[in-house]
Amino acid sequence: MVTNDAAAFKIKDADSYNAVVDYFDRYTERFTRHMPAPMLELAHVPANGKVLDVGTGTGVVALNIVDAIGQNGRVVGIDLSDGMLKTATEKARHRALQERVEFIKMDAEKLEFADSSFDACLSLYALRHFPNPDKSVAEIYRVLKPGAHIVAAVGSSPTLLSGAGLLAAMRRLASAWRKLSGRELNACEFIDSLVEKMIPQGKDREVTEWAGEHHGFSGSIEQLVRDAGFTEVKTSWKGQYSIIESAEDFWLLQMTFSSLARKRIASADAKVVAQLRAEFDRRCEQVLRKNGRLVYQTGAAIVSGKKPV
């Protein structure tokens, strides 16, 4: 599925992060540092190989894997957000990695690389932001060398009958009880519910049609990877459960990661935003007074596949 104007959506979505890029970098480093290592392990990058990082953001994946692929290894990260790319480039320069890590503004659905250019491709929490993720996966297939791997992580719940799924189910039950007693709020569900009540949706879409129609994501991404021609397709899952200590931190976190909240609040009247923030703080304070929890729980399906030799 595509939006009415996919190109415009991609630009607007990327630009929506520019105002929160510092917070994005802070929270991404804080809550996704556990992701690059298992993704790299699945990528089977040869020594001193060349890796493509699609939807690099502020370079968290690229900068966390470059030392593990050899002194002559190289990572190219692409994104459409100028703010993200500027921060990623500054981080690479600060670590004296600019000769080994390059960040480029580029559309993931139309990669400007030659066929068979890379030894692996990683993509963290990016595919659901693309109007046509099938085009992006097909492009990744094209630019990978035969025998190279794609590793794409997308937000997803674990399989119910897995160990992680059973733990998540138990946490959901405990969470439901705490919510009923007014002792828990969850990101980004909480801010989205407030925004839905107080700020009507404008004319622009907040998520792609594809993301809106494919819930759960892991099975959908697996199919995209298979349809592009990859074989040996596998899925694993990684999750993290975090308790946020303050209402301010809880607000900034959700303003950064919720596309719905970030986009609607950015275009809303200042008076309405002030009212929303006052209600947000009031609810958080109620929970904290009861020794409750402000929770941010994340989970990602990691889908990998190999381009046939």
Buried (B, 14 or more C-beta within 10 A) or exposed (E): EEBEEBEEBBBBBBBBBEBBBEBBBBBBBEBBEEBBEBBBBBBBBBEEBBBBBBBBBBBBBBBBBBEEBBEEBBBBBBBBBBBBBBBBBBBBEEBEBBEBBBBEEBBBBEBEBEEEBBBBBBBBBBBBBBBBBBBBBBBBBBBBBEEBBBBBBBBBBBBEEEEBBEEBBEBEEEBEEBBEEEBBBBBBEBBBBBBEEBBEEEEBBBBBBBBEEBEEBBBBBBBBBBEBEBEEBEBBBBBBEBEBEEBEBBBBBBBBBBBBBBBBBEEBEEEEBEBBBEEBBEBBEEBBEEEBBBBBBBBBBBBBBBBEE
